Amino acid sequence: MRLKRTLGLIILLISHSFLNAQISSIVRDWNNILLEAIRNDFARPPVHARNLFHHSILMYDSWAAFSPGHETYFLNKTTNGYFCPFDGVAQSQENQKNI
């Protein structure tokens, strides 16, 4: 009986892991598209590293702009002598419920 329960638990955990691995977010999709573009391009590590950095900052600042209490990296800050103005995002009541 104990072996049956253990096998059942193992099968449940494996199936749960497999199902969760199939679910992807938009961020993962964007990362996969960018990585595929890098694979198809010439080997230029400095260019690709810079593009990956910019992509990461874009995604982080996009998330932080909609998350109250989180600080952005680039928006409304001076970085390397460049100021990026940002007044915030007007949020509807529907968005407020989702946060």
N, CA, C and O atoms as a GROMACS GRO file, in nm:
protein
  396
    1MET      N    1   0.082  -0.119   0.000
    1MET     CA    2   0.000   0.000   0.000
    1MET      C    3   0.088   0.126   0.000
    1MET      O    4   0.059   0.223  -0.070
    2ARG      N    5   0.194   0.123   0.080
    2ARG     CA    6   0.283   0.238   0.088
    2ARG      C    7   0.353   0.261  -0.045
    2ARG      O    8   0.373   0.375  -0.085
    3LEU      N    9   0.391   0.154  -0.113
    3LEU     CA   10   0.456   0.165  -0.244
    3LEU      C   11   0.362   0.227  -0.346
    3LEU      O   12   0.404   0.307  -0.430
    4LYS      N   13   0.234   0.192  -0.338
    4LYS     CA   14   0.135   0.248  -0.429
    4LYS      C   15   0.122   0.398  -0.409
    4LYS      O   16   0.118   0.475  -0.506
    5ARG      N   17   0.117   0.441  -0.283
    5ARG     CA   18   0.106   0.584  -0.255
    5ARG      C   19   0.230   0.658  -0.299
    5ARG      O   20   0.221   0.768  -0.354
    6THR      N   21   0.346   0.601  -0.277
    6THR     CA   22   0.472   0.665  -0.317
    6THR      C   23   0.479   0.679  -0.468
    6THR      O   24   0.515   0.784  -0.520
    7LEU      N   25   0.443   0.572  -0.540
    7LEU     CA   26   0.443   0.579  -0.688
    7LEU      C   27   0.341   0.680  -0.737
    7LEU      O   28   0.366   0.754  -0.832
    8GLY      N   29   0.225   0.682  -0.672
    8GLY     CA   30   0.123   0.780  -0.710
    8GLY      C   31   0.172   0.922  -0.691
    8GLY      O   32   0.148   1.009  -0.775
    9LEU      N   33   0.240   0.946  -0.580
    9LEU     CA   34   0.295   1.080  -0.552
    9LEU      C   35   0.402   1.118  -0.653
    9LEU      O   36   0.406   1.232  -0.700
   10ILE      N   37   0.488   1.023  -0.686
   10ILE     CA   38   0.594   1.049  -0.785
   10ILE      C   39   0.532   1.082  -0.920
   10ILE      O   40   0.576   1.176  -0.987
   11ILE      N   41   0.432   1.005  -0.962
   11ILE     CA   42   0.366   1.030  -1.090
   11ILE      C   43   0.298   1.167  -1.088
   11ILE      O   44   0.303   1.241  -1.186
   12LEU      N   45   0.234   1.200  -0.977
   12LEU     CA   46   0.169   1.330  -0.965
   12LEU      C   47   0.271   1.444  -0.975
   12LEU      O   48   0.246   1.542  -1.045
   13LEU      N   49   0.383   1.432  -0.907
   13LEU     CA   50   0.487   1.537  -0.912
   13LEU      C   51   0.546   1.551  -1.052
   13LEU      O   52   0.570   1.662  -1.099
   14ILE      N   53   0.571   1.438  -1.117
   14ILE     CA   54   0.627   1.444  -1.253
   14ILE      C   55   0.528   1.508  -1.349
   14ILE      O   56   0.567   1.592  -1.430
   15SER      N   57   0.401   1.469  -1.342
   15SER     CA   58   0.302   1.526  -1.433
   15SER      C   59   0.283   1.675  -1.404
   15SER      O   60   0.266   1.754  -1.497
   16HIS      N   61   0.285   1.714  -1.278
   16HIS     CA   62   0.272   1.856  -1.242
   16HIS      C   63   0.390   1.936  -1.296
   16HIS      O   64   0.372   2.045  -1.350
   17SER      N   65   0.509   1.883  -1.283
   17SER     CA   66   0.628   1.951  -1.335
   17SER      C   67   0.622   1.963  -1.486
   17SER      O   68   0.659   2.066  -1.542
   18PHE      N   69   0.576   1.858  -1.552
   18PHE     CA   70   0.567   1.860  -1.698
   18PHE      C   71   0.466   1.963  -1.744
   18PHE      O   72   0.491   2.037  -1.839
   19LEU      N   73   0.350   1.970  -1.678
   19LEU     CA   74   0.248   2.066  -1.717
   19LEU      C   75   0.294   2.209  -1.693
   19LEU      O   76   0.268   2.297  -1.775
   20ASN      N   77   0.362   2.234  -1.581
   20ASN     CA   78   0.412   2.369  -1.554
   20ASN      C   79   0.522   2.409  -1.650
   20ASN      O   80   0.538   2.528  -1.678
   21ALA      N   81   0.599   2.314  -1.699
   21ALA     CA   82   0.706   2.345  -1.794
   21ALA      C   83   0.649   2.391  -1.927
   21ALA      O   84   0.716   2.462  -2.001
   22GLN      N   85   0.527   2.351  -1.959
   22GLN     CA   86   0.465   2.387  -2.086
   22GLN      C   87   0.408   2.529  -2.085
   22GLN      O   88   0.387   2.588  -2.191
   23ILE      N   89   0.382   2.584  -1.967
   23ILE     CA   90   0.325   2.718  -1.955
   23ILE      C   91   0.439   2.819  -1.964
   23ILE      O   92   0.537   2.811  -1.890
   24SER      N   93   0.425   2.915  -2.056
   24SER     CA   94   0.530   3.016  -2.067
   24SER      C   95   0.468   3.155  -2.056
   24SER      O   96   0.352   3.176  -2.091
   25SER      N   97   0.547   3.247  -2.008
   25SER     CA   98   0.501   3.385  -1.996
   25SER      C   99   0.547   3.462  -2.120
   25SER      O  100   0.627   3.413  -2.199
   26ILE      N  101   0.495   3.582  -2.134
   26ILE     CA  102   0.536   3.665  -2.246
   26ILE      C  103   0.684   3.700  -2.238
   26ILE      O  104   0.751   3.714  -2.340
   27VAL      N  105   0.735   3.713  -2.116
   27VAL     CA  106   0.878   3.744  -2.098
   27VAL      C  107   0.964   3.629  -2.150
   27VAL      O  108   1.064   3.652  -2.217
   28ARG      N  109   0.924   3.507  -2.118
   28ARG     CA  110   0.999   3.391  -2.168
   28ARG      C  111   0.993   3.385  -2.321
   28ARG      O  112   1.092   3.353  -2.386
   29ASP      N  113   0.876   3.416  -2.377
   29ASP     CA  114   0.863   3.417  -2.523
   29ASP      C  115   0.956   3.522  -2.584
   29ASP      O  116   1.023   3.495  -2.684
   30TRP      N  117   0.960   3.643  -2.525
   30TRP     CA  118   1.048   3.748  -2.576
   30TRP      C  119   1.195   3.706  -2.566
   30TRP      O  120   1.273   3.727  -2.659
   31ASN      N  121   1.231   3.647  -2.453
   31ASN     CA  122   1.369   3.600  -2.438
   31ASN      C  123   1.404   3.495  -2.542
   31ASN      O  124   1.513   3.498  -2.599
   32ASN      N  125   1.312   3.402  -2.568
   32ASN     CA  126   1.340   3.299  -2.668
   32ASN      C  127   1.354   3.358  -2.808
   32ASN      O  128   1.438   3.312  -2.886
   33ILE      N  129   1.275   3.458  -2.840
   33ILE     CA  130   1.287   3.524  -2.970
   33ILE      C  131   1.422   3.593  -2.982
   33ILE      O  132   1.489   3.583  -3.085
   34LEU      N  133   1.462   3.664  -2.877
   34LEU     CA  134   1.592   3.732  -2.879
   34LEU      C  135   1.707   3.633  -2.889
   34LEU      O  136   1.801   3.656  -2.965
   35LEU      N  137   1.701   3.524  -2.815
   35LEU     CA  138   1.807   3.423  -2.822
   35LEU      C  139   1.813   3.357  -2.958
   35LEU      O  140   1.922   3.326  -3.007
   36GLU      N  141   1.698   3.335  -3.020
   36GLU     CA  142   1.697   3.278  -3.155
   36GLU      C  143   1.760   3.375  -3.255
   36GLU      O  144   1.832   3.333  -3.345
   37ALA      N  145   1.733   3.504  -3.239
   37ALA     CA  146   1.794   3.605  -3.327
   37ALA      C  147   1.945   3.606  -3.309
   37ALA      O  148   2.019   3.621  -3.407
   38ILE      N  149   1.993   3.590  -3.186
   38ILE     CA  150   2.137   3.585  -3.161
   38ILE      C  151   2.198   3.461  -3.227
   38ILE      O  152   2.306   3.468  -3.285
   39ARG      N  153   2.129   3.348  -3.218
   39ARG     CA  154   2.180   3.225  -3.281
   39ARG      C  155   2.192   3.241  -3.433
   39ARG      O  156   2.283   3.185  -3.494
   40ASN      N  157   2.102   3.317  -3.492
   40ASN     CA  158   2.100   3.332  -3.637
   40ASN      C  159   2.192   3.443  -3.687
   40ASN      O  160   2.210   3.458  -3.808
   41ASP      N  161   2.250   3.521  -3.598
   41ASP     CA  162   2.335   3.633  -3.635
   41ASP      C  163   2.482   3.592  -3.628
   41ASP      O  164   2.516   3.482  -3.584
   42PHE      N  165   2.568   3.682  -3.673
   42PHE     CA  166   2.712   3.658  -3.663
   42PHE      C  167   2.753   3.663  -3.516
   42PHE      O  168   2.685   3.722  -3.432
   43ALA      N  169   2.864   3.601  -3.486
   43ALA     CA  170   2.915   3.601  -3.349
   43ALA      C  171   2.974   3.738  -3.316
   43ALA      O  172   3.085   3.770  -3.359
   44ARG      N  173   2.901   3.816  -3.241
   44ARG     CA  174   2.946   3.949  -3.197
   44ARG      C  175   2.910   3.962  -3.050
   44ARG      O  176   2.813   4.030  -3.016
   45PRO      N  177   2.988   3.899  -2.962
   45PRO     CA  178   2.952   3.898  -2.820
   45PRO      C  179   2.925   4.034  -2.757
   45PRO      O  180   2.829   4.046  -2.681
   46PRO      N  181   3.006   4.138  -2.784
   46PRO     CA  182   2.977   4.266  -2.718
   46PRO      C  183   2.841   4.324  -2.760
   46PRO      O  184   2.768   4.380  -2.678
   47VAL      N  185   2.808   4.310  -2.887
   47VAL     CA  186   2.680   4.362  -2.937
   47VAL      C  187   2.564   4.284  -2.874
   47VAL      O  188   2.466   4.343  -2.829
   48HIS      N  189   2.577   4.153  -2.872
   48HIS     CA  190   2.470   4.070  -2.817
   48HIS      C  191   2.456   4.091  -2.666
   48HIS      O  192   2.344   4.091  -2.614
   49ALA      N  193   2.565   4.108  -2.596
   49ALA     CA  194   2.559   4.133  -2.452
   49ALA      C  195   2.487   4.264  -2.424
   49ALA      O  196   2.406   4.273  -2.332
   50ARG      N  197   2.517   4.366  -2.502
   50ARG     CA  198   2.451   4.496  -2.485
   50ARG      C  199   2.302   4.484  -2.515
   50ARG      O  200   2.219   4.539  -2.442
   51ASN      N  201   2.267   4.412  -2.621
   51ASN     CA  202   2.126   4.394  -2.655
   51ASN      C  203   2.052   4.317  -2.546
   51ASN      O  204   1.938   4.350  -2.513
   52LEU      N  205   2.114   4.215  -2.490
   52LEU     CA  206   2.052   4.140  -2.381
   52LEU      C  207   2.032   4.229  -2.258
   52LEU      O  208   1.929   4.219  -2.190
   53PHE      N  209   2.129   4.314  -2.230
   53PHE     CA  210   2.117   4.407  -2.117
   53PHE      C  211   2.000   4.502  -2.139
   53PHE      O  212   1.917   4.521  -2.050
   54HIS      N  213   1.993   4.563  -2.258
   54HIS     CA  214   1.885   4.656  -2.288
   54HIS      C  215   1.748   4.587  -2.279
   54HIS      O  216   1.652   4.643  -2.227
   55HIS      N  217   1.743   4.467  -2.330
   55HIS     CA  218   1.619   4.389  -2.327
   55HIS      C  219   1.576   4.362  -2.182
   55HIS      O  220   1.459   4.374  -2.149
   56SER      N  221   1.671   4.327  -2.098
   56SER     CA  222   1.642   4.300  -1.957
   56SER      C  223   1.594   4.425  -1.886
   56SER      O  224   1.499   4.420  -1.808
   57ILE      N  225   1.658   4.538  -1.911
   57ILE     CA  226   1.618   4.664  -1.848
   57ILE      C  227   1.479   4.705  -1.895
   57ILE      O  228   1.398   4.752  -1.816
   58LEU      N  229   1.451   4.688  -2.022
   58LEU     CA  230   1.319   4.719  -2.076
   58LEU      C  231   1.211   4.638  -2.004
   58LEU      O  232   1.109   4.694  -1.964
   59MET      N  233   1.233   4.509  -1.989
   59MET     CA  234   1.134   4.425  -1.923
   59MET      C  235   1.121   4.460  -1.775
   59MET      O  236   1.009   4.466  -1.723
   60TYR      N  237   1.233   4.484  -1.708
   60TYR     CA  238   1.227   4.518  -1.565
   60TYR      C  239   1.155   4.650  -1.543
   60TYR      O  240   1.067   4.660  -1.457
   61ASP      N  241   1.192   4.752  -1.620
   61ASP     CA  242   1.127   4.882  -1.602
   61ASP      C  243   0.979   4.877  -1.639
   61ASP      O  244   0.898   4.946  -1.577
   62SER      N  245   0.944   4.795  -1.738
   62SER     CA  246   0.802   4.779  -1.773
   62SER      C  247   0.726   4.719  -1.656
   62SER      O  248   0.614   4.762  -1.626
   63TRP      N  249   0.784   4.621  -1.591
   63TRP     CA  250   0.720   4.559  -1.474
   63TRP      C  251   0.715   4.657  -1.357
   63TRP      O  252   0.611   4.672  -1.293
   64ALA      N  253   0.827   4.723  -1.330
   64ALA     CA  254   0.835   4.812  -1.214
   64ALA      C  255   0.743   4.933  -1.229
   64ALA      O  256   0.694   4.986  -1.130
   65ALA      N  257   0.719   4.977  -1.352
   65ALA     CA  258   0.632   5.092  -1.375
   65ALA      C  259   0.489   5.063  -1.330
   65ALA      O  260   0.418   5.154  -1.288
   66PHE      N  261   0.446   4.938  -1.339
   66PHE     CA  262   0.311   4.901  -1.302
   66PHE      C  263   0.302   4.842  -1.161
   66PHE      O  264   0.192   4.812  -1.114
   67SER      N  265   0.414   4.826  -1.094
   67SER     CA  266   0.414   4.767  -0.960
   67SER      C  267   0.444   4.874  -0.856
   67SER      O  268   0.557   4.922  -0.847
   68PRO      N  269   0.345   4.912  -0.779
   68PRO     CA  270   0.366   5.017  -0.679
   68PRO      C  271   0.473   4.974  -0.578
   68PRO      O  272   0.477   4.859  -0.533
   69GLY      N  273   0.557   5.068  -0.543
   69GLY     CA  274   0.660   5.042  -0.443
   69GLY      C  275   0.789   4.984  -0.499
   69GLY      O  276   0.883   4.961  -0.423
   70HIS      N  277   0.795   4.960  -0.628
   70HIS     CA  278   0.918   4.907  -0.689
   70HIS      C  279   0.988   5.018  -0.766
   70HIS      O  280   0.924   5.097  -0.836
   71GLU      N  281   1.116   5.022  -0.754
   71GLU     CA  282   1.196   5.127  -0.816
   71GLU      C  283   1.243   5.082  -0.954
   71GLU      O  284   1.286   4.968  -0.973
   72THR      N  285   1.234   5.173  -1.051
   72THR     CA  286   1.281   5.142  -1.186
   72THR      C  287   1.432   5.158  -1.192
   72THR      O  288   1.494   5.219  -1.104
   73TYR      N  289   1.491   5.105  -1.297
   73TYR     CA  290   1.635   5.117  -1.317
   73TYR      C  291   1.668   5.239  -1.401
   73TYR      O  292   1.762   5.312  -1.370
   74PHE      N  293   1.591   5.263  -1.506
   74PHE     CA  294   1.624   5.365  -1.604
   74PHE      C  295   1.521   5.479  -1.606
   74PHE      O  296   1.558   5.595  -1.624
   75LEU      N  297   1.394   5.448  -1.588
   75LEU     CA  298   1.288   5.548  -1.598
   75LEU      C  299   1.297   5.649  -1.485
   75LEU      O  300   1.311   5.613  -1.368
   76ASN      N  301   1.289   5.777  -1.522
   76ASN     CA  302   1.293   5.890  -1.429
   76ASN      C  303   1.424   5.897  -1.351
   76ASN      O  304   1.425   5.940  -1.236
   77LYS      N  305   1.531   5.855  -1.411
   77LYS     CA  306   1.664   5.857  -1.348
   77LYS      C  307   1.767   5.907  -1.450
   77LYS      O  308   1.742   5.906  -1.571
   78THR      N  309   1.882   5.950  -1.399
   78THR     CA  310   1.993   5.987  -1.486
   78THR      C  311   2.093   5.873  -1.486
   78THR      O  312   2.142   5.832  -1.380
   79THR      N  313   2.122   5.822  -1.602
   79THR     CA  314   2.217   5.712  -1.618
   79THR      C  315   2.319   5.751  -1.724
   79THR      O  316   2.282   5.780  -1.838
   80ASN      N  317   2.446   5.754  -1.687
   80ASN     CA  318   2.554   5.792  -1.778
   80ASN      C  319   2.527   5.926  -1.845
   80ASN      O  320   2.554   5.944  -1.964
   81GLY      N  321   2.474   6.021  -1.769
   81GLY     CA  322   2.451   6.155  -1.821
   81GLY      C  323   2.324   6.170  -1.902
   81GLY      O  324   2.297   6.278  -1.952
   82TYR      N  325   2.245   6.067  -1.915
   82TYR     CA  326   2.121   6.072  -1.992
   82TYR      C  327   2.004   6.059  -1.895
   82TYR      O  328   1.998   5.965  -1.817
   83PHE      N  329   1.911   6.155  -1.902
   83PHE     CA  330   1.793   6.151  -1.816
   83PHE      C  331   1.674   6.100  -1.896
   83PHE      O  332   1.648   6.148  -2.006
   84CYS      N  333   1.604   6.004  -1.842
   84CYS     CA  334   1.486   5.947  -1.907
   84CYS      C  335   1.362   5.988  -1.828
   84CYS      O  336   1.331   5.928  -1.725
   85PRO      N  337   1.290   6.091  -1.874
   85PRO     CA  338   1.174   6.138  -1.799
   85PRO      C  339   1.062   6.034  -1.797
   85PRO      O  340   1.038   5.964  -1.895
   86PHE      N  341   0.994   6.027  -1.685
   86PHE     CA  342   0.884   5.933  -1.669
   86PHE      C  343   0.792   5.984  -1.559
   86PHE      O  344   0.836   6.006  -1.446
   87ASP      N  345   0.665   6.004  -1.592
   87ASP     CA  346   0.569   6.057  -1.496
   87ASP      C  347   0.481   5.950  -1.435
   87ASP      O  348   0.388   5.981  -1.360
   88GLY      N  349   0.506   5.828  -1.465
   88GLY     CA  350   0.423   5.720  -1.413
   88GLY      C  351   0.323   5.675  -1.518
   88GLY      O  352   0.319   5.726  -1.630
   89VAL      N  353   0.243   5.578  -1.479
   89VAL     CA  354   0.145   5.520  -1.569
   89VAL      C  355   0.007   5.542  -1.509
   89VAL      O  356  -0.018   5.509  -1.394
   90ALA      N  357  -0.082   5.599  -1.590
   90ALA     CA  358  -0.219   5.615  -1.544
   90ALA      C  359  -0.285   5.478  -1.545
   90ALA      O  360  -0.289   5.410  -1.647
   91GLN      N  361  -0.337   5.439  -1.430
   91GLN     CA  362  -0.396   5.306  -1.419
   91GLN      C  363  -0.546   5.317  -1.399
   91GLN      O  364  -0.595   5.399  -1.322
   92SER      N  365  -0.619   5.233  -1.470
   92SER     CA  366  -0.764   5.228  -1.454
   92SER      C  367  -0.798   5.152  -1.327
   92SER      O  368  -0.712   5.089  -1.266
   93GLN      N  369  -0.923   5.158  -1.288
   93GLN     CA  370  -0.965   5.084  -1.169
   93GLN      C  371  -0.952   4.934  -1.193
   93GLN      O  372  -0.927   4.859  -1.099
   94GLU      N  373  -0.970   4.889  -1.316
   94GLU     CA  374  -0.955   4.746  -1.347
   94GLU      C  375  -0.812   4.700  -1.322
   94GLU      O  376  -0.790   4.592  -1.268
   95ASN      N  377  -0.714   4.784  -1.361
   95ASN     CA  378  -0.573   4.751  -1.334
   95ASN      C  379  -0.545   4.750  -1.185
   95ASN      O  380  -0.468   4.666  -1.138
   96GLN      N  381  -0.604   4.841  -1.111
   96GLN     CA  382  -0.581   4.847  -0.968
   96GLN      C  383  -0.627   4.717  -0.900
   96GLN      O  384  -0.564   4.671  -0.805
   97LYS      N  385  -0.738   4.659  -0.949
   97LYS     CA  386  -0.788   4.534  -0.892
   97LYS      C  387  -0.691   4.418  -0.918
   97LYS      O  388  -0.679   4.328  -0.835
   98ASN      N  389  -0.621   4.422  -1.032
   98ASN     CA  390  -0.531   4.314  -1.069
   98ASN      C  391  -0.398   4.321  -0.995
   98ASN      O  392  -0.326   4.221  -0.989
   99ILE      N  393  -0.365   4.436  -0.939
   99ILE     CA  394  -0.237   4.450  -0.868
   99ILE      C  395  -0.248   4.401  -0.732
   99ILE      O  396  -0.150   4.405  -0.657
   0.00000   0.00000   0.00000
